[in-house]
Amino acid sequence: MTVGRPELCVGGIAVNDGRLLMVRRANEPGGGRWSLPGGRVESGESIVAAVVRELREETGLEVVCGPLRGWVERADLEYHFVILDFDVTVLEERDPTPGSDASEADWVLFSEVKKRDLVEGLETFLLDHGVFEL
């Protein structure tokens, strides 16, 4: 089986009071594991608009997209994603509500992040890009 063209995806890095906004993925790839909220950029959609939309869809929170923090590439026999992860500012102080592609959404203490069942490579990404130190 060959994978089609790479798909452009975005993610949001929201930090508040020593906590990271995370979602448990409801679907594959990575179903059941914890990740940053995000998803695919739709045809004709700007990257910034995709970040704002995906965070709203997966957490119910309104955000402002900030600068690019880093990117990762994830490929398998069934998919090839290029994921751009942006710092985001959450506009409201409340708990997230899981939506479309998330079975759970939560503010996770930095000290608890590595105890979660994380999607492949997330812990390394967070450390390498200075999101926090474990």
N, CA, C and O of each residue as an XYZ file, in Angstrom:
536
protein
N       0.846     -1.172      0.000
C       0.000      0.000      0.000
C       0.894      1.239      0.000
O       1.858      1.324      0.761
N       0.564      2.179     -0.851
C       1.308      3.426     -0.866
C       0.466      4.545     -0.277
O      -0.756      4.584     -0.422
N       1.143      5.424      0.373
C       0.498      6.576      0.979
C       0.388      7.668     -0.078
O       1.276      7.818     -0.917
N      -0.704      8.429     -0.037
C      -0.871      9.553     -0.954
C       0.020     10.710     -0.567
O       0.983     10.552      0.183
N      -0.312     11.861     -1.081
C       0.449     13.064     -0.783
C       0.382     13.384      0.703
O      -0.589     13.034      1.373
N       1.408     14.048      1.216
C       1.362     14.457      2.625
C       0.196     15.412      2.862
O      -0.154     16.213      1.995
N      -0.391     15.316      4.039
C      -1.475     16.206      4.429
C      -0.948     17.201      5.450
O      -0.219     16.838      6.373
N      -1.330     18.473      5.271
C      -0.914     19.525      6.190
C      -1.863     19.560      7.379
O      -3.082     19.614      7.216
N      -1.289     19.529      8.577
C      -2.064     19.558      9.814
C      -1.494     20.630     10.733
O      -0.363     21.084     10.560
N      -2.307     21.028     11.719
C      -1.883     22.029     12.696
C      -2.207     21.540     14.094
O      -3.081     20.694     14.288
N      -1.491     22.084     15.062
C      -1.763     21.808     16.462
C      -1.579     23.075     17.266
O      -0.888     24.001     16.842
N      -2.208     23.109     18.439
C      -2.110     24.279     19.298
C      -1.476     23.937     20.635
O      -1.840     22.950     21.273
N      -0.523     24.762     21.052
C       0.150     24.597     22.335
C      -0.338     25.708     23.258
O       0.077     26.861     23.138
N      -1.224     25.344     24.177
C      -1.761     26.302     25.143
C      -1.229     25.944     26.521
O      -1.379     24.811     26.978
N      -0.610     26.912     27.178
C      -0.037     26.715     28.510
C      -0.679     27.735     29.442
O      -0.825     28.908     29.098
N      -1.064     27.259     30.648
C      -1.686     28.143     31.627
C      -1.390     27.617     33.028
O      -1.757     26.490     33.360
N      -0.728     28.427     33.847
C      -0.448     28.070     35.245
C       0.192     26.694     35.404
O      -0.247     25.898     36.235
N       1.225     26.410     34.615
C       1.926     25.136     34.739
C       1.154     23.952     34.208
O       1.416     22.807     34.579
N       0.191     24.232     33.329
C      -0.626     23.163     32.741
C      -0.629     23.292     31.225
O      -0.511     24.388     30.677
N      -0.766     22.152     30.563
C      -0.803     22.079     29.106
C      -2.178     21.593     28.676
O      -2.690     20.614     29.219
N      -2.779     22.271     27.703
C      -4.064     21.844     27.161
C      -3.846     20.622     26.283
O      -3.076     20.668     25.323
N      -4.532     19.521     26.617
C      -4.362     18.270     25.877
C      -5.710     17.628     25.591
O      -6.705     17.911     26.259
N      -5.727     16.759     24.589
C      -6.921     15.985     24.257
C      -6.553     14.511     24.122
O      -5.439     14.164     23.731
N      -7.510     13.660     24.453
C      -7.353     12.226     24.167
C      -8.015     11.997     22.819
O      -9.203     12.265     22.641
N      -7.228     11.498     21.871
C      -7.718     11.309     20.507
C      -8.805     10.239     20.466
O      -8.657      9.166     21.051
N      -9.886     10.541     19.777
C     -10.991      9.599     19.645
C     -10.794      8.677     18.445
O     -11.368      7.588     18.400
N      -9.989      9.104     17.474
C      -9.841      8.360     16.222
C      -8.378      8.062     15.935
O      -7.474      8.649     16.530
N      -8.172      7.146     15.020
C      -6.822      6.829     14.551
C      -6.347      7.916     13.603
O      -7.181      8.571     12.978
N      -5.055      8.135     13.467
C      -4.005      7.461     14.220
C      -3.924      7.999     15.655
O      -4.266      9.149     15.929
N      -3.476      7.158     16.525
C      -3.295      7.549     17.917
C      -4.556      7.533     18.749
O      -4.597      8.148     19.814
N      -5.589      6.843     18.288
C      -6.840      6.783     19.038
C      -6.619      6.295     20.463
O      -5.916      5.311     20.692
N      -7.232      7.000     21.426
C      -7.111      6.636     22.826
C      -5.894      7.216     23.529
O      -5.764      7.096     24.747
N      -5.009      7.837     22.779
C      -3.793      8.412     23.363
C      -3.921      9.935     23.446
O      -4.724     10.545     22.740
N      -3.113     10.529     24.320
C      -3.157     11.975     24.555
C      -2.254     12.717     23.589
O      -1.173     12.248     23.234
N      -2.728     13.905     23.165
C      -2.008     14.710     22.186
C      -2.339     16.184     22.387
O      -3.143     16.549     23.245
N      -1.707     17.007     21.585
C      -2.097     18.404     21.489
C      -3.359     18.472     20.634
O      -3.519     17.668     19.716
N      -4.253     19.408     20.913
C      -5.422     19.544     20.046
C      -5.005     20.060     18.675
O      -4.116     20.905     18.560
N      -5.652     19.546     17.645
C      -5.347     19.982     16.291
C      -5.915     19.023     15.273
O      -6.635     18.085     15.618
N      -5.586     19.264     14.011
C      -6.075     18.412     12.937
C      -5.692     18.960     11.578
O      -4.803     19.804     11.459
N      -6.372     18.470     10.555
C      -6.049     18.800      9.169
C      -6.472     20.220      8.798
O      -7.484     20.734      9.275
N      -5.665     20.836      7.932
C      -6.027     22.110      7.316
C      -6.948     21.785      6.147
O      -6.622     20.952      5.301
N      -8.097     22.448      6.106
C      -9.060     22.195      5.035
C      -8.673     22.972      3.776
O      -7.980     23.987      3.844
N      -9.130     22.478      2.638
C      -8.854     23.128      1.360
C      -9.334     24.578      1.385
O     -10.481     24.852      1.738
N      -8.457     25.496      1.013
C      -8.800     26.908      0.966
C      -8.734     27.622      2.302
O      -8.996     28.823      2.366
N      -8.393     26.917      3.367
C      -8.353     27.487      4.707
C      -6.936     27.965      5.020
O      -5.963     27.295      4.674
N      -6.820     29.108      5.665
C      -5.495     29.554      6.085
C      -5.037     28.707      7.275
O      -5.858     28.112      7.974
N      -3.754     28.660      7.492
C      -3.200     27.892      8.603
C      -3.695     28.453      9.936
O      -4.075     27.692     10.826
N      -3.693     29.772     10.076
C      -4.153     30.397     11.319
C      -5.620     30.065     11.571
O      -5.995     29.734     12.695
N      -6.449     30.151     10.536
C      -7.873     29.816     10.684
C      -8.045     28.353     11.082
O      -8.938     28.023     11.861
N      -7.199     27.483     10.553
C      -7.279     26.054     10.892
C      -6.938     25.830     12.364
O      -7.586     25.021     13.028
N      -5.939     26.527     12.878
C      -5.578     26.392     14.293
C      -6.768     26.797     15.164
O      -7.157     26.057     16.068
N      -7.339     27.957     14.896
C      -8.463     28.463     15.683
C      -9.652     27.499     15.599
O     -10.268     27.186     16.618
N      -9.974     27.034     14.398
C     -11.105     26.103     14.211
C     -10.876     24.788     14.932
O     -11.756     24.309     15.646
N      -9.700     24.200     14.750
C      -9.424     22.896     15.360
C      -9.456     22.966     16.884
O      -9.985     22.060     17.528
N      -8.902     24.020     17.468
C      -8.947     24.150     18.932
C     -10.392     24.295     19.413
O     -10.767     23.713     20.430
N     -11.201     25.067     18.689
C     -12.611     25.227     19.057
C     -13.345     23.883     18.941
O     -14.111     23.511     19.829
N     -13.105     23.164     17.844
C     -13.791     21.886     17.631
C     -13.400     20.837     18.663
O     -14.253     20.074     19.119
N     -12.132     20.786     19.035
C     -11.664     19.721     19.919
C     -11.745     20.046     21.404
O     -11.759     19.139     22.236
N     -11.798     21.348     21.750
C     -11.803     21.713     23.171
C     -12.934     22.653     23.563
O     -13.185     22.855     24.751
N     -13.617     23.227     22.587
C     -14.662     24.200     22.874
C     -14.132     25.557     23.283
O     -14.912     26.434     23.655
N     -12.818     25.753     23.225
C     -12.202     27.008     23.661
C     -11.852     27.888     22.458
O     -11.441     27.405     21.403
N     -12.030     29.190     22.657
C     -11.622     30.166     21.645
C     -10.172     30.553     21.911
O      -9.788     30.808     23.053
N      -9.371     30.595     20.850
C      -7.953     30.916     20.985
C      -7.528     31.933     19.945
O      -8.207     32.159     18.943
N      -6.389     32.536     20.213
C      -5.686     33.370     19.240
C      -4.411     32.619     18.892
O      -3.676     32.182     19.778
N      -4.155     32.472     17.610
C      -2.963     31.757     17.150
C      -1.747     32.661     17.239
O      -1.754     33.791     16.750
N      -0.699     32.142     17.874
C       0.565     32.854     18.001
C       1.604     32.298     17.040
O       1.251     31.760     15.990
N       2.869     32.419     17.384
C       3.948     31.992     16.492
C       4.098     30.467     16.408
O       3.677     29.717     17.290
N       4.710     30.062     15.317
C       5.037     28.650     15.113
C       6.061     28.230     16.157
O       7.088     28.889     16.317
N       5.789     27.132     16.876
C       6.725     26.613     17.882
C       7.630     25.560     17.247
O       8.814     25.475     17.574
N       7.075     24.765     16.344
C       7.858     23.715     15.708
C       6.977     22.857     14.825
O       5.766     23.062     14.743
N       7.592     21.907     14.174
C       6.825     21.014     13.298
C       7.352     19.601     13.429
O       8.495     19.369     13.822
N       6.478     18.659     13.085
C       6.849     17.248     13.065
C       6.258     16.613     11.819
O       5.306     17.117     11.223
N       6.842     15.513     11.455
C       6.334     14.742     10.331
C       6.043     13.340     10.839
O       6.900     12.705     11.454
N       4.846     12.863     10.583
C       4.436     11.524     11.000
C       3.961     10.763      9.763
O       3.077     11.223      9.040
N       4.553      9.605      9.533
C       4.188      8.814      8.362
C       4.093      7.349      8.743
O       4.807      6.865      9.620
N       3.207      6.668      8.071
C       2.969      5.249      8.279
C       2.550      4.700      6.920
O       2.536      5.437      5.934
N       2.217      3.445      6.859
C       1.730      2.880      5.600
C       0.394      3.488      5.175
O       0.051      3.471      3.992
N      -0.360      4.026      6.139
C      -1.697      4.524      5.843
C      -1.818      6.041      5.847
O      -2.851      6.558      5.423
N      -0.816      6.772      6.303
C      -0.917      8.231      6.361
C       0.458      8.879      6.306
O       1.482      8.247      6.564
N       0.446     10.161      5.959
C       1.657     10.986      5.977
C       1.203     12.401      6.329
O       0.603     13.088      5.503
N       1.495     12.835      7.567
C       1.082     14.144      8.051
C       2.306     15.017      8.308
O       3.304     14.556      8.862
N       2.218     16.271      7.904
C       3.178     17.297      8.290
C       2.399     18.208      9.229
O       1.420     18.834      8.824
N       2.835     18.280     10.490
C       2.078     18.969     11.531
C       2.847     20.199     12.004
O       3.976     20.094     12.481
N       2.221     21.365     11.865
C       2.786     22.623     12.328
C       2.143     22.945     13.676
O       0.924     23.096     13.758
N       2.942     23.051     14.720
C       2.420     23.328     16.059
C       2.698     24.774     16.443
O       3.841     25.231     16.427
N       1.621     25.489     16.792
C       1.677     26.910     17.111
C       1.374     27.148     18.576
O       0.562     26.439     19.171
N       2.027     28.148     19.163
C       1.619     28.627     20.480
C       0.257     29.291     20.305
O       0.025     29.994     19.321
N      -0.629     29.071     21.248
C      -1.940     29.719     21.206
C      -2.241     30.330     22.566
O      -1.755     29.862     23.595
N      -3.048     31.379     22.551
C      -3.521     32.019     23.767
C      -5.010     31.733     23.883
O      -5.784     32.057     22.982
N      -5.409     31.123     24.997
C      -6.823     30.833     25.234
C      -7.473     32.105     25.755
O      -6.937     32.763     26.646
N      -8.638     32.452     25.194
C      -9.297     33.713     25.513
C     -10.218     33.646     26.710
O     -10.721     34.677     27.157
N     -10.454     32.445     27.248
C     -11.382     32.322     28.362
C     -10.834     31.351     29.396
O     -10.232     30.334     29.052
N     -11.047     31.672     30.653
C     -10.563     30.826     31.753
C     -11.648     29.831     32.123
O     -12.471     30.102     32.997
N     -11.654     28.679     31.462
C     -12.615     27.637     31.808
C     -12.068     26.285     31.369
O     -11.094     26.192     30.622
N     -12.728     25.244     31.861
C     -12.316     23.900     31.486
C     -12.696     23.619     30.038
O     -13.738     24.078     29.570
N     -11.859     22.866     29.325
C     -12.190     22.502     27.949
C     -13.302     21.448     27.918
O     -13.505     20.706     28.879
N     -14.005     21.404     26.803
C     -15.054     20.414     26.567
C     -14.661     19.619     25.330
O     -14.469     20.212     24.268
N     -14.534     18.293     25.427
C     -14.124     17.525     24.247
C     -15.172     17.617     23.145
O     -16.377     17.619     23.393
N     -14.665     17.694     21.921
C     -15.547     17.771     20.761
C     -15.154     16.762     19.710
O     -14.535     15.742     20.012
N     -15.508     17.045     18.499
C     -15.393     16.193     17.319
C     -14.426     15.008     17.395
O     -14.865     13.858     17.433
N     -13.133     15.272     17.416
C     -12.140     14.191     17.348
C     -11.502     13.876     18.691
O     -10.490     13.177     18.744
N     -12.078     14.383     19.778
C     -11.494     14.174     21.100
C     -12.498     13.477     22.012
O     -13.663     13.870     22.082
N     -12.037     12.439     22.709
C     -12.910     11.774     23.675
C     -12.795     12.423     25.054
O     -13.699     12.298     25.879
N     -11.669     13.126     25.305
C     -11.460     13.877     26.539
C     -10.623     15.104     26.209
O      -9.835     15.101     25.263
N     -10.806     16.155     27.006
C      -9.978     17.356     26.902
C      -9.708     17.828     28.324
O     -10.602     17.819     29.170
N      -8.456     18.245     28.583
C      -8.109     18.584     29.959
C      -6.888     19.495     29.984
O      -6.060     19.475     29.074
N      -6.793     20.300     31.053
C      -5.574     21.017     31.377
C      -4.746     20.060     32.237
O      -5.164     19.696     33.337
N      -3.586     19.654     31.745
C      -2.756     18.649     32.406
C      -1.527     19.324     33.006
O      -0.782     20.013     32.308
N      -1.325     19.120     34.300
C      -0.125     19.650     34.948
C       1.118     19.136     34.229
O       1.168     17.979     33.812
N       2.123     20.005     34.086
C       3.364     19.585     33.434
C       3.901     18.297     34.048
O       4.363     17.408     33.334
N       3.838     18.200     35.370
C       4.376     17.028     36.066
C       3.597     15.751     35.755
O       4.090     14.652     36.010
N       2.403     15.880     35.215
C       1.559     14.723     34.912
C       1.592     14.325     33.431
O       1.144     13.236     33.074
N       2.117     15.197     32.575
C       2.065     14.949     31.130
C       2.694     13.614     30.763
O       2.082     12.818     30.051
N       3.914     13.357     31.243
C       4.600     12.130     30.815
C       3.968     10.870     31.409
O       4.295      9.762     30.984
N       3.068     11.023     32.386
C       2.357      9.871     32.953
C       1.168      9.459     32.086
O       0.604      8.381     32.271
N       0.793     10.314     31.150
C      -0.316     10.011     30.237
C       0.195      9.122     29.109
O       1.392      9.081     28.824
N      -0.721      8.424     28.481
C      -0.401      7.612     27.305
C      -0.371      8.556     26.105
O      -1.399      8.825     25.485
N       0.825      9.051     25.789
C       0.984     10.083     24.767
C       1.136      9.486     23.377
O       1.619      8.364     23.221
N       0.716     10.251     22.360
C       0.963      9.832     20.979
C       2.472      9.791     20.761
O       3.237     10.473     21.443
N       2.869      8.993     19.817
C       4.284      8.784     19.527
C       5.003     10.106     19.267
O       4.560     10.913     18.449
N       6.107     10.318     19.966
C       6.972     11.461     19.733
C       6.579     12.749     20.435
O       7.326     13.725     20.372
N       5.421     12.786     21.107
C       4.968     14.038     21.708
C       5.870     14.488     22.854
O       6.221     15.665     22.928
N       6.246     13.588     23.736
C       7.094     13.975     24.861
C       8.408     14.581     24.366
O       8.853     15.609     24.876
N       9.014     13.951     23.389
C      10.264     14.452     22.819
C      10.055     15.830     22.195
O      10.875     16.728     22.385
N       8.962     16.000     21.451
C       8.664     17.296     20.832
C       8.543     18.390     21.893
O       9.142     19.457     21.762
N       7.767     18.120     22.942
C       7.546     19.119     23.993
C       8.849     19.524     24.666
O       9.066     20.703     24.944
N       9.716     18.549     24.927
C      11.008     18.834     25.554
C      11.946     19.561     24.600
O      12.562     20.560     24.970
N      12.056     19.058     23.369
C      12.969     19.643     22.384
C      12.598     21.073     22.015
O      13.467     21.867     21.655
N      11.301     21.409     22.104
C      10.842     22.737     21.710
C      10.579     23.654     22.902
O       9.945     24.701     22.771
N      11.079     23.240     24.070
C      11.056     24.106     25.231
C       9.683     24.446     25.776
O       9.512     25.484     26.415
N       8.692     23.577     25.530
C       7.364     23.845     26.073
C       7.435     23.797     27.597
O       6.846     24.637     28.278
N       8.148     22.824     28.123
C       8.439     22.723     29.558
C       9.529     21.696     29.760
O       9.919     20.989     28.831
N      10.014     21.624     30.980
C      11.031     20.628     31.343
C      10.391     19.618     32.259
O       9.682     19.984     33.196
N      10.634     18.345     31.997
C      10.078     17.288     32.852
C      11.046     16.934     33.959
O      10.754     16.064     34.780
